[in-house]
Amino acid sequence: MTATTVPTSGFSSPSTVRAPRWRAFAGAAAAVLALGVLPGAAFAEPPKGGAANLAMVGEPQGLDPMISTADLVGTIMQHVYEPLYTFDANWNIAPMLAEGLPVVSKDGLTYTIALRKGVKFHNGRELNADDVVASLQRWMELSPRGKSVGKEVASLTAKGPLSVEIKLNAPYAPLLAQLALPSGMAAIMAKESIAPQLKDFIGTGPYKFKERRPDQFTVLVRYDGYSPRKEAPSGYAGRREALLDELRFVPVPNANTRVEGALSGQFQYADLLPVESAGRIDKGAPAVVPIVTKNFGFPYIVFNTKEGVLASQPLRRAVQTAVGQGELMAAGFGDNRFFVVEPNFFPKGTPYFSTAGSNAYNTRNPQSAKEAAAKAGYNGQPIRIMASRQYEFHYNMALVMSEQLKKAGFKTDLQVVDWATLVQRRNDAKLWDVYFTHSGLFPEPMLSPPQLGDGAPGWWETPAKKSTLAAFNQESDVAKRGALWGQVQQTVYDEVPFIEVGKFNSLSARSAKLEGYTPAIWPFFWNTGLAK
């Protein structure tokens, strides 16, 4: 298959000098996705003008990038809003709205962040420290990841028109990575637009919001007043330029329709296609270019630890014993070139590789599960499993898991809904017991899944979680953090707030006319143009 492939690169981790930086680790076979082209690669600048039709997996539940952790919302709104920091092509932390990396006190408790001068919001007003403080306060109140960061923050204040100070209660190694992630984004908004429910989407990004018609499209248009950085583009970092006049994000829930639209030229980009369509996409050359994003992420199964039959930890352990992740991954991806079955949350050769808890992985033992469930008091209540066909691999895995549970004596109720409905329902603890989702694979463990934070669906909150994560987050030494992560991973296997299924590569497609596109977990379309 001739494809645009995202090169791999090593994880990196924070140090204690001035600001958390990221050190690369060698070993491509064990490495994780790098977000852009290899360092040093260059392209002629694509042409300017035109509109791109971008086929996404469904309708975003909303456009507030803080409230939702859904990748779809982050993908769209990262063009409208920008964070203080972002990731470059090698997962290094890089400044975006910040002038540079922060100055950090010797005790690791005070971060002083200088802001770029002359950055304009979409309403024409210049960014200042008050906007940043108000935005981060909202993020810490409303975002699941922001809430977990908020617990670490002693104070957040403006120190002049273009300087912000963050004081921590204790050293917190993931801070800059938390501020950089597009999902559940710490987006900087115009202070006057901030509200519990956003009505005006006023950011600093290269595109501004124009129109949303539910189930039809979300349209963003070029912002001619945009203030780009001067550094060369690298992953999400560096210079951003809106070359296209319009970005039209079109919800296309049916995966086969996305495939057909890519092949026919209806869509210039089609996101997350079924791996079995790889052959058809390949035959679309040269007009269509397959995009294989290696080490894209991991599917995982979230459990409701708050209400319902699986609020019982022993019953969650019984379900875990019944599940065979190998079967689930095979059902989800078919071609073993697109997935790997392994118990470690992070690849071998990276700082956070650990085999802790691996004896509970891929057991697929219905008899032991049945005995454990009976001992835990299971009396036939149906386990409500939510999945969406918009991510076909979620649905296929849910089918197999339902059968695995039945073999272990569980009753199941498989509820297949569209993705927007699933995202809405998962916020209500009375409506579900299990749901399927996935995440990108990131270099900082605290970035995903959201269940490691506070308040995310599943509502996992135990003394063991609190103590292991506190020890992990307060340690900034890479080697020591690696060992402490093993304790966190063991706690996840013991308490089963979620099950990580495996790791996978993704397949998308673009028109050959879409020039300058850089494959990434959250697709972005600045620095991207359309050939005439």
Residue, then its C-alpha position, 0 to 999 in steps of 0.5 A: m500500500t502506498a500511503t502517507t504514513v506518520p513517522t514514529s518517534g520516541f516518548s519524552s518526559p519532563s525534567t526539572v530545569r526551568a520548565p518541563r522539557w521533553r527528552a526523546f527516547a530512541g527505538a522506532a519499534a517501541a515508539v509512539l506517533a510523532l504528530g508531523v513530518l520528520p524533522g527537516a522535511a519541507f514542502a512547497e507552500p500549497p496554493k491559497g483559496g478554496a473550500a475543503n469538505l472534510a468527512m468526519v465520523g459524526e455530528p459534534q455534540g457541541l462546539d465547546p472545546m473545554i466541556s467535551t473530551a470528544d476528539l471530534v470537538g477538539t479536532i474542529m475547534q482547535h482551528v478556532y481556539e489556541p492553547l498556551y502550549t502545544f506539541d511539536a512533531n516529536w511530542n516536545i512541549a512548544p509555546m503557542l500563545a505563550e511567548g516561550l516556555p515558562v520560568v519555573s521556581k526552584d521548588g517547582l511550585t511557581y510557573t511564570i508565563a509570558l504571553r505573546k504581544g499583538v495576538k488578536f482575537h476574532n473580534g479584533r481585540e488583543l489578547n491579554a493576561d485577564d483573558v488567560v486567567a478567565s479561560l483557565q479558571r473556566w477550564m478548571e471548573l468545567s473540563p474533566r482534565g481541568k478539574s484535576v489540574g485545578k486541585e493542584v493549583a493554589s492560585l492563578t493570577a495576572k501579573g501585568p498585561l502579558s504575564v500570568e502566574i500559576k502557583l501549585n500546591a505541590p510539584y505537578a509534572p504533567l502541567l504543561a502537557q495538560l495545558a497543551l492537549p486539544s481534547g478537553m482543551a485549555a482553550i484561551m477565549a476572549k474574556e467577554s465571550i466566556a459563559p457557562q454555555l458558550k454562545d460566541f466562539i471567539g478565539t485567536g486561531p487561524y480560522k473563525f466560526k461561521e455557521r453550524r447546521p446540525d447534521q449537515f455541517t460546521v463551517l469555519v472561515r479564514y481569519d485574516g487578522y491571525s497572528p502566526r508564530k515565526e517558527a517553522p511548522s512542526g506537528y501542532a507547533g510553529r507557524r500556522e496559516a489559513l490557506l483555505d477560505e473555508l473548512r467544512f466539517v461534514p458529519v458522515p456517520n456511515a463509514n462506508t459512505r465516507v469511503e465512497g465520498a473519498l473515492s468519488g472526490q466528494f470529500q477532500y478528507a475522510d476520517l477514520l475509515p474501516v481497515e477492510s477498506a484499505g484495498r479499495i482506497d489503495k485502488g483509488a490512487p493517484a487521485v486518493v491517498p491513504i493515510v496510515t497513522k501508526n500507533f494512533g491510539f488504544p480502544y478502551i472500555v469504560f465501566n460505571t463505578k458509580e451506579g448499576v450492577l458494575a458499581s461493584q468492584p468484584l463484579r468488574r473484576a469478574v467481567q474483566t476475567a471473562v473478556g479476551q482482548g485478543e478476540l476484541m482487537a481481531a474483531g475490531f481491526g481484522d488485519n493484524r497489521f493494524f493492531v497489537v494485543e499487549p497488556n502494557f499501556f505504553p510500548k516497550g522502550t518508553p519510560y512508562f512501559s510496565t507489565a504490572g497487572s498483566n496477569a489480568y489481561n486477555t484471560r477470557n476465562p468464562q468459568s472463572a468469571k462465572e464463579a467470581a460473579a456468583k461469589a460477588g452476588y451477581n443475580g442476573q441483572p443485564i449489563r448495559i453496553m453502549a457502542s456506536r457504529q460510527y466507529e465501526f471497530h467499537y461496535n464490532m468489539a462490543l458484539v464480541m464482548s457481549e458474547q464473551l459475557k454471555k458465555a460467563g453467565f452474564k445477561t447483556d443489553l447491547q445498545v447501539v446508538d449514534w456517537a453524539t447520543l452516546v457522548q450525551r448518555r454517558n454523562d448520566a450514571k443511570l443509563w449505562d454500565v459499559y461503553f466503548t471508546h478510544s483515545g490517542l496514545f500520548p507521551e504523558p500518561m495523565l493526558s488520557p484516558p479522562q478517567l485518570g482525571d476527575g469527574a469523567p464518565g465512570w466516576w472512578e474515585t478511590p483511595a488507591k487511585k488518589s494515592t498512586l496518582a498523587a505520588f506519580n504526579q508529584e515526581s518529576d524525575v523520569a526514571k522514578r516516574g516510570a516506576l510509579w506509573g507501574q503502581v498506577q497501572q496495577t491499580v487500574y487492573d485491580e479496580v477495573p475503572f476501564i479496560e485497555v483493549g490493545k493498540f491500533n493504527s488508523l486509516s484515513a484518506r485524502s484527495a491528492k489535491l489536498e496539499g500540505y496535509t500533515p497526518a495527526i491524531w486530531p486532524f488539522f487543516w492550517n498550512t493545507g491548501l487545494a490544488k486547482 
